[in-house]
Amino acid sequence: MARPFTAKAVEAMKSDPARRQEIPDPALSGLYLVVQPSGAKSWALRYRWAGKPAKLTLGRWPLMGVADARAAATEAVDKIEHGRDPAAEKKATRAARLEAELSERDKVKTLIAQYDKRHLVTLKSARTVRRELDRHVVEVWGDRNIHDIQRRDVIDLLDGIADTGRVVTANRVRAYLNTFLGWCVERDIIPMSPATGVKPVAKEISRDRVLSDDEIRWFWRACEIEGQPWGPLGKMLLMTGQRLGEVAGISDGELSGDTWSMSAGRTKNGRAHDVPLSDSVRDLLGGMDRIGGPAGLYHTTTGRTPLSGFNRGKKRLADRMATVASDEAGEAVEIPHWTFHDLRRTAATGMARLGIPVRVTEAVLNHVSGTGGGIVAVYQRHDYADEKRRALDGWAGFVAQIVDGKAENVVRIGEAGK
Protein backbone atom coordinates (compact mmCIF):
# COMPACT_ATOMS: atom_id res chain seq x y z
CA MET A 1 0.00 0.00 0.00
CA ALA A 2 1.37 3.40 -0.99
CA ARG A 3 2.29 5.75 1.84
CA PRO A 4 0.56 9.11 2.24
CA PHE A 5 2.52 12.13 1.03
CA THR A 6 4.90 13.87 3.40
CA ALA A 7 6.74 17.14 2.88
CA LYS A 8 10.01 15.27 2.63
CA ALA A 9 8.61 12.83 0.06
CA VAL A 10 7.13 15.60 -2.08
CA GLU A 11 10.38 17.53 -1.98
CA ALA A 12 12.28 14.42 -3.13
CA MET A 13 10.03 13.64 -6.10
CA LYS A 14 11.89 14.01 -9.40
CA SER A 15 10.53 15.49 -12.60
CA ASP A 16 10.54 13.75 -15.95
CA PRO A 17 11.87 16.07 -18.67
CA ALA A 18 9.78 14.19 -21.25
CA ARG A 19 6.34 14.40 -19.67
CA ARG A 20 4.01 16.02 -17.14
CA GLN A 21 3.16 13.79 -14.15
CA GLU A 22 0.09 13.63 -11.93
CA ILE A 23 0.78 11.61 -8.80
CA PRO A 24 -2.24 10.73 -6.61
CA ASP A 25 -2.11 11.29 -2.87
CA PRO A 26 -2.93 7.94 -1.23
CA ALA A 27 -4.40 9.78 1.76
CA LEU A 28 -7.15 11.62 -0.15
CA SER A 29 -8.96 10.42 -3.25
CA GLY A 30 -8.89 12.94 -6.10
CA LEU A 31 -5.93 14.96 -4.80
CA TYR A 32 -2.92 14.96 -7.10
CA LEU A 33 0.58 16.37 -7.02
CA VAL A 34 1.30 17.73 -10.50
CA VAL A 35 4.98 17.67 -11.46
CA GLN A 36 5.95 19.64 -14.58
CA PRO A 37 8.93 18.69 -16.80
CA SER A 38 10.59 21.90 -15.51
CA GLY A 39 10.40 20.60 -11.94
CA ALA A 40 7.62 22.95 -10.81
CA LYS A 41 5.06 21.28 -8.55
CA SER A 42 1.45 22.13 -7.75
CA TRP A 43 -1.70 20.58 -6.29
CA ALA A 44 -4.92 19.76 -8.12
CA LEU A 45 -8.21 18.07 -7.38
CA ARG A 46 -9.88 15.91 -10.02
CA TYR A 47 -13.60 15.21 -9.73
CA ARG A 48 -16.75 14.76 -11.78
CA TRP A 49 -19.36 17.47 -12.24
CA ALA A 50 -22.60 17.05 -14.20
CA GLY A 51 -21.33 13.71 -15.44
CA LYS A 52 -18.09 15.16 -16.87
CA PRO A 53 -14.51 15.16 -15.54
CA ALA A 54 -13.42 18.44 -13.92
CA LYS A 55 -10.24 19.81 -12.40
CA LEU A 56 -9.56 22.39 -9.71
CA THR A 57 -6.06 23.84 -9.29
CA LEU A 58 -5.42 24.31 -5.58
CA GLY A 59 -1.98 25.94 -5.28
CA ARG A 60 1.75 25.70 -5.86
CA TRP A 61 4.25 23.74 -3.86
CA PRO A 62 5.96 24.68 -1.53
CA LEU A 63 3.74 27.75 -0.85
CA MET A 64 0.93 25.24 -0.27
CA GLY A 65 2.18 22.40 1.87
CA VAL A 66 0.82 18.86 2.14
CA ALA A 67 -1.58 19.59 5.01
CA ASP A 68 -2.88 22.78 3.37
CA ALA A 69 -3.44 20.95 0.09
CA ARG A 70 -5.48 18.25 1.80
CA ALA A 71 -7.52 20.86 3.69
CA ALA A 72 -8.26 22.77 0.46
CA ALA A 73 -9.19 19.55 -1.35
CA THR A 74 -11.47 18.49 1.51
CA GLU A 75 -13.24 21.87 1.45
CA ALA A 76 -13.73 21.57 -2.31
CA VAL A 77 -15.15 18.04 -1.98
CA ASP A 78 -17.59 19.33 0.64
CA LYS A 79 -18.82 21.96 -1.87
CA ILE A 80 -19.30 19.28 -4.53
CA GLU A 81 -21.33 17.15 -2.14
CA HIS A 82 -23.57 20.16 -1.50
CA GLY A 83 -24.17 20.77 -5.19
CA ARG A 84 -21.57 23.52 -5.82
CA ASP A 85 -18.85 23.43 -8.43
CA PRO A 86 -15.61 24.71 -6.80
CA ALA A 87 -13.85 25.29 -10.13
CA ALA A 88 -16.73 27.44 -11.42
CA GLU A 89 -16.84 29.38 -8.15
CA LYS A 90 -13.10 30.02 -8.32
CA LYS A 91 -13.40 31.25 -11.90
CA ALA A 92 -16.29 33.55 -10.99
CA THR A 93 -14.41 34.94 -7.99
CA ARG A 94 -11.35 35.62 -10.10
CA ALA A 95 -13.46 37.34 -12.76
CA ALA A 96 -15.18 39.51 -10.15
CA ARG A 97 -11.85 40.47 -8.59
CA LEU A 98 -10.42 41.33 -11.99
CA GLU A 99 -13.48 43.44 -12.82
CA ALA A 100 -13.18 45.25 -9.49
CA GLU A 101 -9.49 45.92 -10.08
CA LEU A 102 -10.18 47.25 -13.56
CA SER A 103 -12.99 49.42 -12.22
CA GLU A 104 -10.79 50.81 -9.45
CA ARG A 105 -7.93 51.37 -11.89
CA ASP A 106 -10.00 53.75 -14.01
CA LYS A 107 -11.60 55.72 -11.18
CA VAL A 108 -10.82 59.42 -11.23
CA LYS A 109 -9.39 59.37 -7.69
CA THR A 110 -7.04 56.48 -8.57
CA LEU A 111 -5.77 58.22 -11.68
CA ILE A 112 -5.24 61.56 -9.92
CA ALA A 113 -3.16 59.74 -7.31
CA GLN A 114 -1.07 58.21 -10.12
CA TYR A 115 -0.83 61.62 -11.83
CA ASP A 116 0.52 63.07 -8.60
CA LYS A 117 3.07 60.26 -8.20
CA ARG A 118 4.30 60.22 -11.80
CA HIS A 119 3.98 63.85 -12.89
CA LEU A 120 3.09 66.38 -10.21
CA VAL A 121 5.93 65.28 -7.93
CA THR A 122 8.36 66.84 -10.43
CA LEU A 123 6.69 70.26 -10.21
CA LYS A 124 7.17 73.01 -7.66
CA SER A 125 3.42 73.64 -7.67
CA ALA A 126 2.66 69.97 -6.92
CA ARG A 127 1.09 70.56 -3.51
CA THR A 128 -1.18 73.35 -4.74
CA VAL A 129 -2.34 71.45 -7.82
CA ARG A 130 -3.02 68.24 -5.89
CA ARG A 131 -4.92 70.15 -3.21
CA GLU A 132 -7.15 71.85 -5.77
CA LEU A 133 -7.75 68.63 -7.71
CA ASP A 134 -8.69 66.82 -4.50
CA ARG A 135 -10.92 69.64 -3.32
CA HIS A 136 -12.81 70.30 -6.54
CA VAL A 137 -12.43 67.20 -8.75
CA VAL A 138 -11.97 64.17 -6.50
CA GLU A 139 -14.64 65.48 -4.14
CA VAL A 140 -17.18 65.42 -6.98
CA TRP A 141 -15.92 62.76 -9.41
CA GLY A 142 -13.66 60.60 -7.24
CA ASP A 143 -15.55 57.30 -7.59
CA ARG A 144 -16.57 57.83 -11.20
CA ASN A 145 -14.97 55.95 -14.09
CA ILE A 146 -12.96 58.39 -16.16
CA HIS A 147 -14.45 56.93 -19.34
CA ASP A 148 -17.87 58.18 -18.16
CA ILE A 149 -16.73 61.81 -17.82
CA GLN A 150 -18.13 63.92 -20.65
CA ARG A 151 -17.57 67.52 -21.76
CA ARG A 152 -20.86 68.52 -20.13
CA ASP A 153 -19.56 67.16 -16.81
CA VAL A 154 -16.50 69.40 -17.05
CA ILE A 155 -18.64 72.46 -17.79
CA ASP A 156 -21.03 71.67 -14.92
CA LEU A 157 -18.12 71.19 -12.52
CA LEU A 158 -16.56 74.55 -13.39
CA ASP A 159 -19.91 76.37 -13.38
CA GLY A 160 -20.60 74.98 -9.93
CA ILE A 161 -17.37 76.48 -8.60
CA ALA A 162 -17.98 79.82 -10.33
CA ASP A 163 -21.54 79.99 -8.98
CA THR A 164 -20.11 80.22 -5.45
CA GLY A 165 -18.30 83.42 -6.44
CA ARG A 166 -14.93 81.77 -7.07
CA VAL A 167 -14.44 82.54 -10.75
CA VAL A 168 -10.65 82.65 -10.48
CA THR A 169 -10.65 79.29 -8.72
CA ALA A 170 -12.85 77.84 -11.47
CA ASN A 171 -10.37 79.01 -14.10
CA ARG A 172 -7.45 77.54 -12.17
CA VAL A 173 -9.24 74.20 -11.76
CA ARG A 174 -9.95 74.22 -15.50
CA ALA A 175 -6.22 74.59 -16.19
CA TYR A 176 -5.25 71.86 -13.71
CA LEU A 177 -7.97 69.53 -14.98
CA ASN A 178 -7.03 70.14 -18.61
CA THR A 179 -3.43 69.15 -17.93
CA PHE A 180 -4.47 66.06 -15.96
CA LEU A 181 -6.81 64.87 -18.70
CA GLY A 182 -4.12 65.51 -21.30
CA TRP A 183 -1.81 63.27 -19.26
CA CYS A 184 -4.50 60.57 -19.35
CA VAL A 185 -4.61 60.85 -23.16
CA GLU A 186 -0.81 60.54 -23.37
CA ARG A 187 -0.92 57.35 -21.31
CA ASP A 188 -3.65 55.88 -23.53
CA ILE A 189 -6.16 55.84 -20.67
CA ILE A 190 -8.75 57.82 -22.63
CA PRO A 191 -8.83 58.53 -26.38
CA MET A 192 -9.62 62.25 -26.03
CA SER A 193 -9.84 64.79 -23.24
CA PRO A 194 -13.43 65.79 -22.36
CA ALA A 195 -12.03 69.24 -21.46
CA THR A 196 -10.96 69.94 -25.03
CA GLY A 197 -12.54 73.20 -26.18
CA VAL A 198 -13.86 74.15 -22.74
CA LYS A 199 -13.14 77.85 -22.32
CA PRO A 200 -12.38 79.72 -19.08
CA VAL A 201 -15.51 80.37 -17.05
CA ALA A 202 -15.05 84.12 -17.28
CA LYS A 203 -12.42 86.72 -18.00
CA GLU A 204 -10.44 87.42 -14.89
CA ILE A 205 -10.23 90.98 -13.65
CA SER A 206 -7.05 91.92 -11.85
CA ARG A 207 -7.93 92.51 -8.21
CA ASP A 208 -6.96 95.72 -6.46
CA ARG A 209 -8.95 95.19 -3.26
CA VAL A 210 -7.33 96.74 -0.22
CA LEU A 211 -8.92 96.78 3.21
CA SER A 212 -9.76 100.23 4.53
CA ASP A 213 -8.70 101.29 8.01
CA ASP A 214 -12.19 100.52 9.31
CA GLU A 215 -12.06 97.10 7.69
CA ILE A 216 -8.62 96.44 9.18
CA ARG A 217 -10.01 97.27 12.62
CA TRP A 218 -13.04 95.05 12.10
CA PHE A 219 -10.85 92.27 10.71
CA TRP A 220 -8.51 92.41 13.70
CA ARG A 221 -11.40 92.30 16.12
CA ALA A 222 -12.89 89.35 14.19
CA CYS A 223 -9.59 87.48 14.49
CA GLU A 224 -9.56 88.04 18.25
CA ILE A 225 -13.13 86.80 18.63
CA GLU A 226 -12.56 83.80 16.35
CA GLY A 227 -9.37 82.68 18.04
CA GLN A 228 -7.44 79.67 16.84
CA PRO A 229 -6.85 78.44 14.28
CA TRP A 230 -8.07 81.22 11.96
CA GLY A 231 -7.52 84.27 14.15
CA PRO A 232 -3.72 84.00 14.52
CA LEU A 233 -3.38 83.03 10.86
CA GLY A 234 -5.32 86.11 9.76
CA LYS A 235 -3.31 88.46 11.97
CA MET A 236 0.00 87.06 10.77
CA LEU A 237 -1.04 87.36 7.11
CA LEU A 238 -1.85 91.02 7.64
CA MET A 239 1.27 91.92 9.64
CA THR A 240 3.85 90.04 7.53
CA GLY A 241 2.37 90.42 4.03
CA GLN A 242 3.51 86.90 3.15
CA ARG A 243 1.59 84.39 1.03
CA LEU A 244 -1.13 82.23 2.52
CA GLY A 245 0.59 78.87 2.00
CA GLU A 246 3.86 80.22 3.37
CA VAL A 247 2.29 81.58 6.55
CA ALA A 248 0.21 78.44 7.08
CA GLY A 249 3.35 76.30 6.92
CA ILE A 250 5.57 78.22 9.35
CA SER A 251 7.32 75.90 11.79
CA ASP A 252 9.86 75.94 14.63
CA GLY A 253 12.57 74.82 12.23
CA GLU A 254 12.19 78.04 10.21
CA LEU A 255 12.54 80.39 13.19
CA SER A 256 15.83 81.69 14.47
CA GLY A 257 15.57 84.51 16.98
CA ASP A 258 13.53 87.27 15.37
CA THR A 259 13.89 86.01 11.80
CA TRP A 260 11.70 83.61 9.86
CA SER A 261 13.72 81.89 7.11
CA MET A 262 11.99 80.01 4.31
CA SER A 263 13.90 77.72 1.97
CA ALA A 264 13.49 77.94 -1.79
CA GLY A 265 11.19 74.94 -1.69
CA ARG A 266 8.78 76.76 0.60
CA THR A 267 8.26 79.88 -1.49
CA LYS A 268 6.10 80.33 -4.57
CA ASN A 269 8.88 81.79 -6.70
CA GLY A 270 11.54 79.29 -5.61
CA ARG A 271 13.72 81.90 -3.89
CA ALA A 272 14.83 81.50 -0.29
CA HIS A 273 13.37 84.32 1.78
CA ASP A 274 14.05 85.81 5.22
CA VAL A 275 11.23 87.66 6.97
CA PRO A 276 12.13 89.80 9.99
CA LEU A 277 9.51 89.31 12.69
CA SER A 278 8.19 92.32 14.54
CA ASP A 279 7.61 92.11 18.28
CA SER A 280 3.88 91.90 17.55
CA VAL A 281 4.28 88.82 15.38
CA ARG A 282 6.64 87.17 17.86
CA ASP A 283 4.15 87.82 20.67
CA LEU A 284 1.40 86.37 18.49
CA LEU A 285 3.32 83.15 17.84
CA GLY A 286 4.44 82.90 21.44
CA GLY A 287 0.88 83.23 22.73
CA MET A 288 -0.61 80.46 20.60
CA ASP A 289 -1.80 77.19 22.09
CA ARG A 290 0.46 74.71 20.29
CA ILE A 291 -0.54 71.27 19.04
CA GLY A 292 2.48 69.03 19.35
CA GLY A 293 3.82 67.12 16.38
CA PRO A 294 7.05 66.22 14.60
CA ALA A 295 6.67 69.07 12.10
CA GLY A 296 6.71 71.80 14.78
CA LEU A 297 3.88 73.66 13.02
CA TYR A 298 2.11 76.70 14.41
CA HIS A 299 -1.00 76.91 12.23
CA THR A 300 -2.30 73.34 12.41
CA THR A 301 -5.20 71.33 13.81
CA THR A 302 -3.46 67.95 13.60
CA GLY A 303 0.17 68.61 14.51
CA ARG A 304 1.18 66.79 11.33
CA THR A 305 0.01 68.99 8.45
CA PRO A 306 -0.47 72.75 7.99
CA LEU A 307 -3.90 74.31 8.30
CA SER A 308 -6.16 73.89 5.26
CA GLY A 309 -9.78 74.60 4.36
CA PHE A 310 -8.94 78.26 3.76
CA ASN A 311 -12.27 79.14 2.11
CA ARG A 312 -14.10 77.98 5.21
CA GLY A 313 -11.76 79.91 7.49
CA LYS A 314 -12.03 83.09 5.44
CA LYS A 315 -15.82 82.87 5.56
CA ARG A 316 -15.78 82.55 9.35
CA LEU A 317 -13.65 85.68 9.67
CA ALA A 318 -15.74 87.56 7.11
CA ASP A 319 -18.95 86.70 8.98
CA ARG A 320 -17.46 87.89 12.27
CA MET A 321 -16.23 91.08 10.58
CA ALA A 322 -19.76 91.85 9.43
CA THR A 323 -21.06 91.29 12.96
CA VAL A 324 -18.40 93.52 14.50
CA ALA A 325 -19.02 96.28 11.95
CA SER A 326 -22.79 96.12 12.35
CA ASP A 327 -22.55 96.22 16.15
CA GLU A 328 -20.28 99.26 15.91
CA ALA A 329 -22.55 101.08 13.45
CA GLY A 330 -25.80 100.09 15.14
CA GLU A 331 -27.13 98.87 11.80
CA ALA A 332 -26.35 96.22 9.20
CA VAL A 333 -23.05 96.86 7.41
CA GLU A 334 -22.25 95.13 4.15
CA ILE A 335 -18.51 94.58 3.68
CA PRO A 336 -17.32 94.08 0.08
CA HIS A 337 -15.89 90.67 -0.76
CA TRP A 338 -12.26 90.18 0.20
CA THR A 339 -9.76 87.31 0.10
CA PHE A 340 -6.77 86.29 2.17
CA HIS A 341 -4.53 87.49 -0.65
CA ASP A 342 -6.03 90.96 -0.28
CA LEU A 343 -4.35 91.12 3.14
CA ARG A 344 -0.98 90.88 1.36
CA ARG A 345 -1.97 93.75 -0.93
CA THR A 346 -3.22 95.70 2.09
CA ALA A 347 0.16 95.28 3.79
CA ALA A 348 1.98 96.47 0.65
CA THR A 349 -0.30 99.50 0.37
CA GLY A 350 0.14 100.26 4.05
CA MET A 351 3.91 100.29 3.67
CA ALA A 352 3.54 102.72 0.78
CA ARG A 353 1.50 104.99 3.07
CA LEU A 354 4.41 104.90 5.50
CA GLY A 355 6.79 106.08 2.78
CA ILE A 356 8.66 102.79 2.45
CA PRO A 357 10.43 102.58 -0.93
CA VAL A 358 8.85 100.23 -3.46
CA ARG A 359 12.02 98.17 -3.75
CA VAL A 360 12.02 97.51 0.00
CA THR A 361 8.34 96.53 -0.09
CA GLU A 362 9.08 94.12 -2.93
CA ALA A 363 11.92 92.65 -0.86
CA VAL A 364 9.50 92.19 2.04
CA LEU A 365 7.00 90.45 -0.25
CA ASN A 366 9.74 88.40 -2.01
CA HIS A 367 8.65 89.70 -5.41
CA VAL A 368 10.85 89.00 -8.43
CA SER A 369 9.07 91.35 -10.82
CA GLY A 370 8.64 95.10 -10.85
CA THR A 371 11.63 97.21 -9.85
CA GLY A 372 13.41 94.12 -8.56
CA GLY A 373 13.05 92.05 -11.71
CA GLY A 374 15.55 91.02 -14.36
CA ILE A 375 19.25 91.63 -13.81
CA VAL A 376 18.69 93.50 -10.54
CA ALA A 377 16.90 90.52 -9.00
CA VAL A 378 19.62 88.09 -10.12
CA TYR A 379 22.73 90.07 -9.24
CA GLN A 380 21.65 92.28 -6.35
CA ARG A 381 23.30 90.67 -3.33
CA HIS A 382 22.06 93.22 -0.83
CA ASP A 383 18.90 91.66 0.59
CA TYR A 384 17.63 94.81 2.36
CA ALA A 385 17.60 93.00 5.71
CA ASP A 386 17.69 96.17 7.82
CA GLU A 387 15.23 97.97 5.56
CA LYS A 388 12.82 95.01 5.66
CA ARG A 389 12.98 94.95 9.43
CA ARG A 390 12.20 98.64 9.72
CA ALA A 391 9.39 98.29 7.20
CA LEU A 392 7.70 95.38 8.99
CA ASP A 393 8.19 96.93 12.42
CA GLY A 394 6.66 100.16 11.10
CA TRP A 395 3.74 98.36 9.48
CA ALA A 396 3.01 96.30 12.63
CA GLY A 397 3.01 99.51 14.65
CA PHE A 398 0.72 101.19 12.16
CA VAL A 399 -1.72 98.27 12.31
CA ALA A 400 -1.79 98.65 16.09
CA GLN A 401 -2.60 102.36 15.68
CA ILE A 402 -5.41 101.54 13.23
CA VAL A 403 -6.86 98.94 15.62
CA ASP A 404 -6.72 101.49 18.47
CA GLY A 405 -8.28 104.19 16.27
CA LYS A 406 -5.16 106.40 16.40
CA ALA A 407 -4.00 106.29 12.77
CA GLU A 408 -5.23 109.71 11.64
CA ASN A 409 -1.75 111.14 11.37
CA VAL A 410 0.54 108.84 9.45
CA VAL A 411 4.22 109.36 10.25
CA ARG A 412 6.26 108.36 7.24
CA ILE A 413 9.22 106.20 8.20
CA GLY A 414 11.60 108.28 6.14
CA GLU A 415 10.50 111.39 8.05
CA ALA A 416 10.40 109.91 11.56
CA GLY A 417 13.91 110.96 12.40
CA LYS A 418 13.58 114.57 11.16
Residue pairs with C-beta under 8 A, 6 or more apart in sequence:
1 26
2 26
3 9
3 26
4 25
4 26
4 27
5 25
5 26
5 27
5 33
5 66
6 66
7 62
7 65
7 66
10 33
10 41
10 61
10 66
11 62
13 23
13 33
13 35
13 41
15 21
15 35
15 36
15 37
15 38
15 39
16 35
16 37
17 37
18 37
19 37
20 34
20 35
20 36
20 37
21 34
21 35
22 32
22 33
22 34
22 35
22 44
22 46
23 32
23 33
23 34
23 35
24 31
24 32
25 31
25 32
25 33
25 69
25 70
27 70
28 70
28 73
28 74
30 45
30 46
30 47
30 73
30 77
31 43
31 44
31 45
31 69
31 70
31 73
32 43
32 44
32 45
32 46
33 41
33 42
33 43
33 61
34 41
34 42
34 43
34 44
35 41
36 42
40 60
41 60
41 61
41 62
42 57
42 58
42 59
42 60
42 61
42 64
43 57
43 58
43 59
43 60
43 61
43 64
43 69
43 72
43 73
44 55
44 56
44 57
44 58
45 55
45 56
45 58
45 72
45 73
45 76
45 77
45 86
46 53
46 54
46 55
47 53
47 54
47 55
47 56
47 76
47 77
47 80
48 54
49 80
49 85
49 87
54 85
54 87
55 87
56 76
56 86
56 87
56 90
58 64
58 69
58 72
58 73
58 76
59 68
59 69
59 72
61 69
64 72
75 86
76 86
79 85
79 86
79 89
80 86
103 145
104 110
106 145
106 146
106 147
106 189
107 142
107 143
107 144
107 145
107 146
108 137
108 138
108 141
108 142
108 143
108 144
108 145
108 146
108 149
109 138
109 141
109 142
109 143
111 146
111 180
111 184
111 189
112 130
112 133
112 134
112 137
112 138
112 180
115 133
115 180
115 183
115 184
116 126
116 130
119 183
120 126
120 129
120 130
123 129
124 265
124 270
127 245
128 245
129 176
131 308
132 169
132 172
132 173
132 176
133 173
133 176
133 177
133 180
136 157
136 161
136 169
136 173
137 157
137 173
137 176
137 177
137 180
140 157
140 160
141 149
141 153
141 157
146 184
146 189
146 190
147 190
149 194
150 194
151 194
151 195
151 196
151 197
151 198
153 194
154 174
154 177
154 194
154 195
154 198
155 198
157 173
157 177
158 170
158 173
158 174
158 198
158 201
159 170
159 201
161 169
161 170
161 173
161 201
162 170
162 201
162 202
165 337
166 311
167 201
167 202
167 204
168 204
170 200
170 201
170 202
171 200
171 201
171 202
171 204
174 195
174 198
174 200
174 201
177 195
178 193
178 195
178 198
181 190
181 193
181 194
181 195
182 193
184 190
184 193
185 191
185 192
185 193
207 339
207 341
207 342
207 345
208 345
209 336
209 337
209 338
209 339
209 342
209 345
210 342
210 345
210 346
210 349
211 219
211 338
211 342
211 343
211 346
213 402
213 407
214 325
215 321
215 335
215 338
216 238
216 346
216 399
216 402
216 403
217 402
217 403
217 405
218 321
218 324
218 325
218 328
218 335
219 234
219 238
219 317
219 321
219 343
220 235
220 238
220 399
220 402
220 403
221 320
221 321
221 324
221 403
222 231
222 234
222 317
222 318
222 320
222 321
222 323
222 324
223 230
223 231
223 232
223 234
223 235
223 317
224 231
225 231
225 320
225 324
226 234
226 316
226 317
226 320
228 288
228 289
229 299
229 300
229 301
229 307
229 313
230 313
230 314
230 316
230 317
231 317
232 284
232 285
232 288
232 298
232 299
233 247
233 248
233 299
233 307
233 313
234 313
234 317
234 340
234 343
235 284
236 242
236 247
236 250
236 281
236 284
236 285
236 299
237 244
237 247
237 340
237 343
237 344
238 343
238 346
238 347
238 399
239 278
239 280
239 281
239 284
239 347
239 392
239 395
239 396
239 399
240 247
240 260
240 275
240 277
240 281
240 347
240 392
241 343
241 344
241 347
241 348
241 351
241 364
241 365
241 392
241 395
242 275
242 344
242 365
242 366
243 267
243 268
243 341
243 344
244 310
244 340
244 341
245 268
245 306
246 262
246 266
246 267
246 268
247 299
248 299
248 306
248 307
248 308
248 310
249 266
249 297
249 299
249 306
250 260
250 285
250 297
250 298
250 299
251 295
251 296
251 297
251 298
252 296
253 296
254 260
254 261
254 262
254 266
255 261
255 277
255 285
258 276
258 277
258 282
259 274
259 275
259 276
259 277
260 274
260 275
260 276
260 277
261 272
261 273
261 274
261 275
262 272
262 273
262 274
262 275
263 272
264 270
264 271
264 272
267 273
267 366
269 366
269 367
269 368
271 366
271 368
273 366
274 383
274 385
274 388
275 364
275 388
275 392
276 385
276 388
276 389
276 392
276 393
277 285
277 392
278 392
278 393
278 395
278 396
278 397
279 393
279 396
280 396
280 397
280 399
280 400
281 392
281 396
285 298
288 298
290 298
291 297
291 300
291 301
291 302
291 303
292 303
293 300
293 302
293 303
293 304
294 303
294 304
295 303
295 304
295 305
297 303
297 304
297 305
297 306
299 306
299 307
300 306
300 307
301 307
307 313
310 340
314 339
314 340
318 335
318 338
321 335
322 333
322 334
322 335
325 333
325 335
326 332
326 333
344 365
347 364
347 365
347 395
348 361
348 364
348 365
350 395
350 398
350 399
351 360
351 361
351 364
351 391
351 394
351 395
352 358
352 361
353 398
353 410
354 391
354 394
354 395
354 398
354 410
354 411
354 412
354 413
355 412
355 413
355 414
355 415
356 387
356 391
356 394
356 395
356 413
356 414
357 387
358 370
358 371
359 371
359 372
359 384
360 384
360 387
360 388
360 391
361 391
362 370
362 371
362 372
363 372
363 383
363 384
363 387
363 388
364 388
364 391
364 392
368 377
372 380
390 413
391 413
394 413
398 407
398 410
401 407
